[in-house]
Amino acid sequence: MEQQKIVITGGPGTGKSAVIEKLLNLEFTCMPEISRMITREAQQTGIEQLFLKEPLLFSEMLLQGRIDQYETAEKLGHNIVFFDRGIPDILGYLDYVQLDYPKDFFHQSLKFSYSKVFMMPPWKDIYQTDNERYETFEQSLVIYDFLVKAYEKLDYEIITVPENKIENRVEFILNEMESPS
């Protein structure tokens, strides 16, 4: 059986990480969001928001980190691996800031493909900023649209995860995984 690589994505502050955490508690293999780690490391060197200061450098670091995660997931040999964001998210964010980027970013997004993509739309009731999340809710709405376009450009069928409590969102995802693509 081919490994299912499942992306949980969406705009900032949509509950992705909470869903990933719940999946971890259910003993699923999950790859965490690494943009926060890159942001925190840059903050330790005095750069508050590396993506805003040097979006291409940030995105190159993110691309390599997500490729590394993908390759690690394959080596684990588990039937199902969940990813807190996928490689195509990088394209969506770069399009959002209207930055030209190397064609390799697009080619890597094609090369490292996912089985299913679950998109979590912006949800005002749960949205909040923090040390790594600087975007406003209104920006989250726009970013969400760019993320949808990035995945659609790569011919992914997007499954929208409805607003609900975490347990119900996880149940929705697991039920959708059982249905054929």
C-alpha positions in Angstrom: 0.0 0.0 0.0 1.4 3.4 -1.0 1.9 5.8 1.9 -0.8 8.4 2.2 0.7 11.9 2.7 -2.1 14.2 3.9 -1.8 18.0 4.1 -3.7 20.0 6.6 -3.5 23.6 5.4 -5.2 26.9 5.4 -4.6 30.6 6.2 -3.0 31.6 9.5 -4.9 30.9 12.7 -7.4 28.4 11.3 -6.8 25.6 13.8 -4.4 23.5 11.7 -1.9 23.0 14.5 -4.6 22.1 17.0 -5.9 19.4 14.6 -2.4 18.1 14.1 -1.9 17.9 17.8 -5.1 15.9 18.2 -4.0 13.6 15.4 -0.7 13.1 17.3 -2.7 12.3 20.5 -4.5 9.6 18.4 -1.0 8.2 17.6 -0.9 9.3 13.9 2.4 10.3 12.5 2.5 14.0 11.9 5.0 16.5 10.5 4.9 19.8 12.4 4.7 23.3 10.9 8.3 24.4 10.5 7.8 28.0 9.5 7.4 28.9 13.2 10.8 27.3 14.0 12.5 29.3 11.2 10.8 32.5 12.5 11.9 31.8 16.1 15.5 31.1 15.0 15.5 34.4 13.0 14.1 36.3 16.0 17.0 35.0 18.1 19.3 36.7 15.7 17.4 40.0 15.9 15.1 39.6 12.8 11.6 39.9 14.0 9.8 38.5 10.9 12.2 36.9 8.4 9.4 36.3 5.9 8.7 40.0 5.8 12.4 41.1 5.7 13.7 38.4 3.3 10.8 36.4 1.9 12.8 34.5 -0.7 15.5 33.4 1.9 12.7 32.4 4.3 10.9 30.5 1.6 14.1 28.7 0.4 14.7 27.6 4.0 11.1 26.5 4.3 11.2 24.6 1.0 14.3 22.6 2.1 12.7 21.9 5.5 9.5 20.7 3.9 11.4 18.5 1.4 13.3 17.1 4.4 10.1 16.3 6.2 8.6 14.7 3.1 11.7 12.4 2.7 11.7 11.6 6.4 8.0 10.6 6.2 8.8 8.2 3.4 11.6 6.6 5.4 9.3 6.1 8.3 7.3 3.7 6.3 4.0 4.5 8.1 0.8 4.1 6.1 -0.5 7.6 6.8 1.5 10.8 7.5 -0.1 14.2 8.2 1.7 17.4 7.3 1.0 20.7 9.0 1.2 22.6 5.7 2.7 21.3 2.4 5.2 22.5 -0.1 2.6 24.3 -2.3 1.9 26.6 0.7 5.2 28.3 -0.1 3.9 29.2 -3.6 0.7 30.6 -2.1 2.5 32.8 0.3 5.0 34.1 -2.3 2.1 34.9 -4.6 0.4 36.7 -1.7 3.4 39.0 -1.3 3.7 39.3 -5.1 7.2 38.1 -5.3 8.7 36.3 -8.3 10.4 33.1 -7.3 12.6 30.5 -9.0 10.7 27.9 -11.2 12.3 25.3 -9.0 9.8 26.1 -6.3 6.9 25.1 -8.6 8.8 22.0 -9.9 9.5 20.8 -6.3 5.8 21.3 -5.5 5.0 18.9 -8.4 7.8 16.4 -7.5 6.7 16.0 -3.9 3.0 15.3 -4.1 0.4 14.6 -1.5 -2.5 12.1 -1.4 -5.1 14.5 -0.1 -5.3 18.2 0.8 -7.5 19.4 3.7 -8.0 23.2 3.7 -9.2 25.0 6.8 -10.8 28.3 6.0 -10.4 31.4 8.1 -12.6 31.4 11.2 -12.8 34.7 13.0 -14.0 33.2 16.3 -10.7 31.3 16.8 -8.3 33.6 15.1 -5.5 35.2 17.2 -2.0 36.6 16.6 1.1 35.6 18.5 4.9 36.0 18.4 5.2 34.2 15.0 1.7 35.0 13.5 1.7 38.7 12.6 -1.1 38.6 10.0 -4.5 40.2 10.7 -7.7 38.2 10.2 -8.3 40.2 7.0 -4.9 39.2 5.7 -5.7 35.6 6.7 -8.7 35.7 4.3 -6.5 36.9 1.4 -3.8 34.3 2.1 -6.4 31.6 2.2 -7.4 32.5 -1.3 -3.8 32.4 -2.5 -3.3 29.0 -0.9 -6.4 27.6 -2.6 -5.1 28.9 -6.0 -1.7 27.4 -5.4 -3.1 23.9 -4.7 -5.6 24.2 -7.6 -2.8 25.2 -10.0 -1.1 21.9 -9.1 -4.4 20.0 -9.8 -5.2 19.1 -6.2 -8.7 18.4 -5.2 -9.2 20.5 -2.0 -11.4 19.2 0.8 -12.7 22.0 2.9 -12.8 21.3 6.7 -15.9 22.9 8.2 -15.8 25.1 11.3 -16.3 22.9 14.3 -14.6 21.8 17.5 -11.3 20.1 17.1 -12.6 16.5 17.7 -15.3 17.0 15.0 -12.8 18.4 12.5 -10.5 15.4 13.1 -13.4 13.0 12.7 -14.3 14.8 9.4 -10.8 14.4 8.1 -10.5 10.7 9.0 -13.9 10.0 7.5 -12.9 11.8 4.3 -9.7 9.8 4.1 -11.8 6.6 3.9 -13.7 7.8 0.9 -12.0 7.3 -2.5 -10.2 10.3 -4.1 
